[in-house]
Structure formats: structure tokens, C-alpha cells
Amino acid sequence: MERTLTGTAASGPTGSPPPLPDVSGLLDGVPRQRAPGPDGRGPSGPGADSAPGGRPRPRPWHLLPTPTGTPFTFFYAVVLAVTSYVTAHADSALVRFLHENSSTDVAHLLSAPVPVLAASALWVAGGVASPFVLGFLLVLTALERRIGGVRTAGVFLLGHVLATLATEVPVGLAVLVGHLPDSSLHRLDYGISFGVAASVGALAGLLTPWLRWPLLAVFGGMLLQDLLALTDPLSDWGHLAALAIGVATWPWVRRCGAAKAVGGRVTGAASRRRPGRRP
């Protein structure tokens, strides 16, 4: 038996069937399509600022850190800007003293490993002209937007610490067996480059293949070119080790990225519920 509606729901003011809604432009069989906005000119809701095809519109300002969107990258960049200013304008003897006491050489790692590992990440080797500064801003911003600030800090610190140990421990062993002089224990080593290299490797795992492999090829090629130039082989090996460390985090960062994306969708859906309507 067919079901029928009664009363005002079944008929219009004159008893005739109610008019059907305008369904022009909608797809058959697709539920919950967006209705026109209040002004009738376009869709409303969270997808109103999407490009044709449902893709989000590009937002160039998201390439750089912001205090609310990427607080870890933003405030870390502020600290690096301050220390870079000190490097450029302070007395050279003072700068030399600060760099030497922030160096992750073997002597400092044996005496105060935690403080020196933290202090060495407060400086940019080469100043603001270093290409790692631009890499820091772009790569860590993109990574933090995908996995969050705490996890981005974890990736950065993992590369910074492990790559430092991978380069300095062999130096200490070589001095111990007599293959290097004792002066190698006080080698000047500081900067953010290991952490940035690890972040590049981690970010590549979150990108689509047509972005992932060119990024790894270009960045890895630059590191190999530096290594072949033999200007600073120890640091260059450290950069390659840090990149490999970042690549090794792919399973973890992908899980983190998926969890953050799901959490963002749930939060967005909850904020769009109408007042008084039960979930």
C-alpha cells in the first residue's frame, strides 16, 4: 500500500500537490548537495570558497608561517632572526665565543650533550643568506600544517640529534684510535641544516608522487654536489644522513597526517551543526 501525506503537507493552498523544488544543476543520486547561499548567487557552507571541481582554492599565504596556523615554525623563525641579527651586528669576538660554546663537537657532547644540542639549533650557519633559511620557512610550514607543531618539532629534533651523533661519534672514535689529532674534538659545528634536511625527507612522504620524487631528486642532488666538492665532507655526510632519517619517518608522519586530517574534518563538522539540533 502506498503511503500518503495528509493535511497541509500533502497539498498546497488550493488543495493541489505542492510544487517540486528546483533541482536544476544537481546530480541525480548524490545526497546532501549544497543549497544556494542566502543571496541565491552561489553555494554556502564550508565548500563555498572551493575552486571548480571541489578542490580548495590556492592560498599563497599558507606557504609562510603564521603565529596561529604554524606556531612552532613561526616562533622558531623569530628566534633564528634574533640570533642571525646578533651574528651580523655583534662584536666578532662575542659571536665567536657564542658559536664555540654552542658547537656540537665531541668535547661538548661528552661534557654537556643536552644543552649543547639545544644551543646549536639556535643559530644559522651562513646567516640569513643560507639556502637552509628558505628551506626552513617553506618546509617546516608545510610539514606543520599537515602533522601539527609538536610532531614537526619531533621530526626536526630527530634529524638534528641523530645526524649530529652520526657525524661526531666517528670523529671521537677516530681520535681515540689515533687516526685524527686531538684538535678534531673541538671542531666547530652548529646550525639548523640537519633538522631542515630531515624535515624535507619527512615532508616528501606526505606529498603526491609527482611532487615527492622531484623534491627528493633535487634536494638530494644538491647534497651530493656539496659532498663531491669536498668543502665540508663531515657536514655533507650529515645532511645526507638527516635526509635518510626524514625518509625513515614516512610511516609515522603519514599516520599523523591522516589523524590530523580526520580530526580537522570532525571539528569542522561539529562547528557547522545548527544550534538546538542533536548530532
Residue pairs with C-beta under 8 A, 6 or more apart in sequence:
4 10
10 17
10 18
11 17
11 18
12 18
12 19
26 33
27 33
34 43
34 44
34 45
34 47
34 48
35 43
35 44
36 42
36 43
36 44
37 43
37 44
37 48
38 44
42 48
45 272
46 268
46 272
47 54
49 56
49 57
50 56
50 57
51 57
51 58
62 69
62 141
62 145
63 138
63 141
63 142
64 137
64 138
64 141
65 73
65 74
65 77
65 137
65 140
65 141
65 144
66 74
67 74
67 75
69 145
70 140
70 141
70 144
70 145
70 149
71 149
72 140
72 144
72 149
72 150
72 152
72 153
73 136
73 137
73 140
73 141
73 144
73 149
73 152
76 140
77 136
77 137
79 122
80 122
80 123
80 124
80 133
80 136
80 192
81 128
83 122
83 123
83 124
84 123
84 124
84 127
84 128
86 95
86 98
87 95
87 123
87 124
87 127
88 127
88 128
98 123
99 123
99 188
99 190
100 188
101 108
101 116
101 119
102 116
102 119
102 120
102 122
102 123
102 190
103 116
103 120
103 186
103 187
103 188
103 189
103 190
104 116
104 117
104 120
104 164
104 168
104 189
104 190
105 168
105 185
105 186
105 187
105 188
105 189
106 168
106 171
106 172
106 175
106 184
106 185
106 186
106 187
107 185
107 186
108 116
109 116
109 117
109 164
109 165
109 168
109 172
110 172
117 160
117 161
117 164
119 190
120 160
120 164
120 189
120 190
120 191
121 156
121 157
121 160
121 191
121 192
121 195
123 190
123 191
123 192
124 130
124 132
124 133
124 191
124 192
125 132
125 190
125 191
125 192
125 193
126 132
126 191
130 193
132 191
132 192
132 193
132 196
135 196
135 200
136 192
136 196
136 199
139 196
139 199
139 200
139 203
140 152
140 156
140 196
140 199
142 203
143 152
143 155
143 199
143 202
143 203
143 206
143 253
144 152
146 203
146 206
146 253
146 256
146 257
146 260
147 155
147 206
147 253
147 256
147 257
147 260
148 256
148 260
151 253
151 256
152 199
155 198
155 199
155 202
155 246
155 249
155 253
156 195
156 196
156 198
156 199
157 195
158 198
158 245
158 249
159 194
159 195
159 196
159 197
159 198
159 199
159 201
159 242
159 245
159 246
160 192
160 194
160 195
160 198
160 242
162 241
162 242
162 245
163 194
163 197
163 198
163 238
163 239
163 241
163 242
163 245
164 189
164 194
164 238
166 237
166 238
166 241
167 189
167 234
167 235
167 237
167 238
167 241
168 187
168 189
171 180
171 184
171 185
171 187
171 234
172 185
174 180
174 184
175 181
175 182
175 184
175 185
187 234
189 234
189 235
193 235
193 238
193 239
193 242
194 238
194 239
194 241
194 242
195 242
197 219
197 223
197 239
197 240
197 242
197 243
197 246
198 242
198 243
198 245
198 246
198 249
199 246
200 215
200 219
200 243
200 246
201 216
201 242
201 243
201 244
201 245
201 246
201 247
201 248
201 249
202 246
202 247
202 249
202 250
202 253
203 215
203 246
204 211
204 212
204 215
204 216
204 246
204 247
204 250
205 212
205 246
205 247
205 249
205 250
205 253
205 254
206 253
206 254
206 257
207 215
216 243
216 247
219 243
220 240
220 243
223 236
223 239
223 240
223 243
224 240
226 232
226 236
226 239
227 233
227 236
227 237
227 240
270 279
273 279
